[in-house]
């Protein structure tokens, strides 16, 4: 048997095997990445659907009891609100809500100083993740409170 003819054949078989293994690895990695991205998009889409036309609040009885701010929130939407994200002077914090549909609850924000605005963003839990419904925020203008 001619040994010179066998070496290129073995090299060709090894090269084809290497290409098949690398192709399989790339395909598996790509499939996994696409699957994760698809789930992220689905979660974002689900949160948008839950927020749109289902989240709405009404704020009333706003009273400034320095340094606290007392107010009442009514859930007039069709979705339970789990938390509120509060933004004042660029600083965000969370307020537990657990506000069922048609519920009315009193809330208090402590250590309010100065004037300006407080923005309340409703947030809902979806797939164990807090989703802020930023398009449905309400603003309390502290300068307009007696």
BALUMLUM-531764 format. One record per atom (N, C-alpha, C): residue in three letters; x, y, z. Coordinates in steps of 0.02 Angstrom, whole numbers, padded with zeros to 5 digits, always signed. Layout:
<rs>
AlaXYZ...
</rs>
This chain:
<rs>
Unk+00042-00058+00000Unk+00000+00000+00000Unk+00044+00062+00000Unk+00021+00112-00033Unk+00059+00174-00040Unk+00043+00220+00019Unk+00091+00233+00063Unk+00080+00274+00122Unk+00069+00347+00104Unk+00097+00369+00049Unk+00088+00438+00029Unk+00015+00453+00010Unk-00023+00405-00013Unk-00092+00415-00033Unk-00139+00414+00027Unk-00119+00382+00082Unk-00162+00377+00141Unk-00161+00442+00182Unk-00105+00476+00188Unk-00099+00536+00229Unk-00147+00591+00206Unk-00153+00607+00141Unk-00201+00659+00121Unk-00274+00637+00134Unk-00288+00572+00129Unk-00355+00546+00142Unk-00373+00556+00215Unk-00327+00540+00261Unk-00339+00549+00333Unk-00347+00623+00349Unk-00305+00665+00319Unk-00310+00737+00331Unk-00377+00764+00307Unk-00402+00739+00250Unk-00467+00761+00224Unk-00523+00740+00270Unk-00521+00678+00294Unk-00573+00653+00340Unk-00572+00693+00405Unk-00513+00708+00431Unk-00507+00747+00492Unk-00533+00818+00482Unk-00518+00847+00425Unk-00541+00915+00410Unk-00617+00917+00405Unk-00646+00868+00371Unk-00720+00864+00366Unk-00751+00855+00435Unk-00722+00812+00476Unk-00747+00801+00544Unk-00743+00865+00586Unk-00688+00901+00580Unk-00678+00964+00616Unk-00731+01015+00595Unk-00744+01020+00530Unk-00794+01068+00505Unk-00863+01049+00530Unk-00880+00985+00531Unk-00945+00962+00556Unk-00953+00979+00630Unk-00902+00966+00670Unk-00904+00980+00742Unk-00911+01055+00754Unk-00872+01095+00719Unk-00876+01168+00727Unk-00944+01194+00705Unk-00970+01169+00651Unk-01037+01189+00627Unk-01091+01173+00678Unk-01086+01114+00709Unk-01134+01094+00761Unk-01130+01141+00821Unk-01069+01157+00843Unk-01061+01202+00900Unk-01089+01272+00885Unk-01075+01298+00827Unk-01100+01364+00808Unk-01177+01363+00803Unk-01205+01311+00774Unk-01277+01305+00768Unk-01310+01303+00837Unk-01283+01264+00883Unk-01311+01260+00951Unk-01307+01326+00987Unk-01250+01360+00982Unk-01242+01425+01014Unk-01291+01475+00985Unk-01298+01477+00920Unk-01343+01523+00886Unk-01415+01510+00906Unk-01435+01446+00908Unk-01503+01428+00927Unk-01518+01450+00998Unk-01471+01441+01043Unk-01480+01461+01113Unk-01487+01537+01118Unk-01446+01573+01083Unk-01448+01647+01085Unk-01514+01672+01058Unk-01536+01646+01002Unk-01600+01667+00972Unk-01658+01651+01019Unk-01656+01594+01051Unk-01709+01574+01098Unk-01713+01623+01157Unk-01656+01643+01185Unk-01655+01691+01240Unk-01682+01758+01218Unk-01661+01781+01159Unk-01685+01845+01134Unk-01760+01844+01122Unk-01785+01788+01097Unk-01856+01781+01084Unk-01895+01785+01150Unk-01871+01753+01203Unk-01905+01756+01268Unk-01905+01826+01295Unk-01849+01862+01288Unk-01845+01932+01311Unk-01896+01975+01275Unk-01901+01967+01210Unk-01949+02006+01171Unk-02020+01988+01191Unk-02034+01924+01202Unk-02100+01903+01224Unk-02118+01934+01291Unk-02071+01935+01338Unk-02084+01964+01404Unk-02097+02039+01399Unk-02059+02074+01358Unk-02069+02146+01348Unk-02137+02157+01316Unk-02154+02117+01267Unk-02218+02124+01233Unk-02276+02109+01281Unk-02270+02056+01322Unk-02322+02040+01371Unk-02331+02097+01420Unk-02276+02126+01444Unk-02281+02182+01491Unk-02315+02242+01459Unk-02299+02255+01396Unk-02331+02311+01361Unk-02406+02301+01354Unk-02425+02239+01339Unk-02496+02224+01332Unk-02531+02232+01399Unk-02500+02207+01453Unk-02531+02212+01519Unk-02537+02286+01541Unk-02490+02327+01522Unk-02493+02398+01541Unk-02544+02436+01498Unk-02544+02423+01434Unk-02587+02463+01390Unk-02660+02449+01404Unk-02696+02502+01414Unk-02768+02501+01425Unk-02790+02461+01486Unk-02743+02436+01526Unk-02762+02398+01585Unk-02737+02430+01649Unk-02691+02477+01644Unk-02664+02510+01704Unk-02686+02583+01703Unk-02720+02603+01756Unk-02740+02673+01763Unk-02752+02686+01837Unk-02729+02743+01861Unk-02738+02761+01931Unk-02766+02831+01936Unk-02797+02844+01993Unk-02823+02911+02008Unk-02795+02931+02075Unk-02763+02989+02079Unk-02733+03014+02141Unk-02778+03069+02168Unk-02793+03064+02233Unk-02836+03115+02265Unk-02812+03126+02337Unk-02844+03174+02370Unk-02831+03190+02440Unk-02757+03200+02455Unk-02724+03238+02412Unk-02652+03250+02422Unk-02643+03303+02475Unk-02605+03286+02527Unk-02593+03332+02583Unk-02520+03331+02601Unk-02493+03390+02611Unk-02423+03397+02630Unk-02420+03407+02706Unk-02397+03357+02741Unk-02387+03360+02813Unk-02312+03356+02825Unk-02279+03412+02817Unk-02206+03416+02816Unk-02176+03374+02872Unk-02130+03330+02858Unk-02096+03319+02793Unk-02128+03262+02753Unk-02190+03244+02768Unk-02221+03188+02734Unk-02272+03212+02683Unk-02288+03168+02636Unk-02339+03181+02586Unk-02390+03124+02590Unk-02452+03141+02606Unk-02505+03091+02610Unk-02551+03098+02550Unk-02572+03042+02523Unk-02618+03044+02465Unk-02654+02977+02459Unk-02707+02978+02419Unk-02748+02918+02408Unk-02742+02900+02334Unk-02735+02835+02321Unk-02733+02811+02252Unk-02789+02760+02243Unk-02825+02769+02188Unk-02877+02721+02168Unk-02855+02687+02104Unk-02858+02621+02104Unk-02841+02583+02043Unk-02904+02579+02001Unk-02907+02620+01949Unk-02966+02622+01905Unk-02953+02583+01840Unk-02899+02546+01838Unk-02883+02506+01780Unk-02910+02435+01787Unk-02884+02391+01746Unk-02905+02321+01745Unk-02849+02273+01765Unk-02797+02300+01796Unk-02737+02261+01813Unk-02716+02277+01884Unk-02699+02226+01923Unk-02672+02237+01990Unk-02605+02273+01985Unk-02595+02322+02029Unk-02532+02359+02031Unk-02493+02335+02092Unk-02434+02309+02081Unk-02394+02281+02135Unk-02352+02332+02172Unk-02324+02379+02135Unk-02281+02430+02165Unk-02288+02495+02127Unk-02262+02547+02157Unk-02254+02610+02121Unk-02180+02628+02124Unk-02154+02650+02068Unk-02087+02678+02067Unk-02096+02753+02071Unk-02064+02783+02120Unk-02072+02854+02134Unk-02008+02890+02113Unk-02015+02945+02076Unk-01957+02984+02057Unk-01966+03056+02080Unk-01917+03079+02119Unk-01916+03149+02141Unk-01845+03173+02136Unk-01837+03229+02101Unk-01771+03259+02093Unk-01720+03210+02064Unk-01742+03168+02018Unk-01697+03121+01985Unk-01681+03059+02026Unk-01708+03053+02086Unk-01695+02995+02128Unk-01757+02951+02129Unk-01747+02887+02116Unk-01802+02839+02112Unk-01803+02796+02174Unk-01864+02779+02195Unk-01874+02732+02250Unk-01938+02693+02236Unk-01950+02641+02275Unk-02009+02600+02265Unk-02055+02605+02324Unk-02120+02599+02309Unk-02172+02599+02360Unk-02215+02538+02348Unk-02219+02495+02399Unk-02262+02435+02392Unk-02334+02457+02386Unk-02370+02429+02339Unk-02439+02450+02327Unk-02489+02394+02342Unk-02481+02337+02309Unk-02528+02282+02315Unk-02599+02308+02307Unk-02610+02344+02253Unk-02673+02378+02240Unk-02714+02339+02189Unk-02764+02304+02214Unk-02808+02264+02170Unk-02851+02311+02128Unk-02883+02283+02077Unk-02929+02321+02035Unk-02984+02351+02078Unk-02999+02415+02068Unk-03050+02453+02104Unk-03034+02465+02177Unk-02974+02448+02201Unk-02954+02462+02269Unk-02936+02536+02277Unk-02946+02560+02338Unk-02926+02628+02356Unk-02883+02621+02419Unk-02822+02650+02417Unk-02777+02646+02475Unk-02745+02714+02487Unk-02729+02725+02551Unk-02693+02785+02571Unk-02618+02768+02573Unk-02578+02815+02550Unk-02506+02807+02548Unk-02472+02867+02579Unk-02411+02856+02601Unk-02372+02910+02629Unk-02300+02904+02604Unk-02274+02960+02581Unk-02204+02964+02562Unk-02170+03008+02615Unk-02117+02982+02645Unk-02085+03018+02699Unk-02025+03059+02673Unk-02006+03107+02712Unk-01947+03149+02700Unk-01951+03186+02633Unk-02008+03217+02621Unk-02015+03258+02560Unk-01990+03328+02577Unk-01942+03351+02539Unk-01915+03419+02550Unk-01920+03458+02485Unk-01927+03523+02493Unk-01928+03567+02435Unk-01992+03563+02395Unk-01991+03596+02340Unk-02047+03594+02294Unk-02028+03552+02234Unk-02065+03558+02182Unk-02051+03519+02122Unk-02106+03468+02109Unk-02088+03413+02080Unk-02137+03363+02061Unk-02116+03294+02086Unk-02167+03254+02100Unk-02157+03183+02115Unk-02194+03145+02060Unk-02160+03099+02029Unk-02190+03060+01975Unk-02199+02988+02001Unk-02260+02963+01995Unk-02277+02895+02016Unk-02286+02852+01954Unk-02246+02799+01949Unk-02251+02751+01894Unk-02281+02686+01920Unk-02339+02665+01895Unk-02366+02599+01916Unk-02320+02544+01890Unk-02313+02491+01930Unk-02271+02434+01910Unk-02309+02369+01926Unk-02304+02322+01879Unk-02338+02258+01887Unk-02287+02202+01884Unk-02302+02147+01919Unk-02260+02088+01917Unk-02284+02044+01860Unk-02238+02023+01819Unk-02253+01978+01763Unk-02195+01931+01755Unk-02207+01867+01761Unk-02154+01816+01756Unk-02099+01829+01807Unk-02119+01846+01869Unk-02072+01859+01924Unk-02025+01917+01910Unk-02047+01964+01868Unk-02007+02022+01853Unk-02051+02084+01859Unk-02024+02136+01890Unk-02061+02198+01898Unk-02057+02238+01833Unk-02115+02253+01805Unk-02119+02291+01743Unk-02151+02359+01757Unk-02114+02411+01744Unk-02138+02479+01756Unk-02178+02503+01695Unk-02239+02525+01708Unk-02282+02551+01655Unk-02270+02626+01649Unk-02214+02644+01618Unk-02192+02714+01617Unk-02239+02760+01578Unk-02277+02733+01532Unk-02323+02775+01493Unk-02385+02794+01533Unk-02394+02766+01592Unk-02454+02778+01631Unk-02439+02810+01698Unk-02387+02851+01699Unk-02367+02885+01761Unk-02414+02943+01776Unk-02414+02962+01840Unk-02452+03020+01863Unk-02404+03065+01901Unk-02415+03130+01896Unk-02371+03179+01927Unk-02407+03217+01982Unk-02374+03225+02038Unk-02398+03267+02092Unk-02353+03329+02095Unk-02382+03387+02083Unk-02344+03450+02085Unk-02346+03476+02156Unk-02290+03476+02190Unk-02288+03497+02260Unk-02304+03571+02270Unk-02293+03612+02220Unk-02306+03683+02226Unk-02381+03698+02227Unk-02422+03652+02202Unk-02494+03664+02199Unk-02530+03637+02260Unk-02494+03608+02308Unk-02524+03581+02367Unk-02523+03634+02422Unk-02581+03648+02452Unk-02582+03700+02504Unk-02542+03679+02566
</rs>
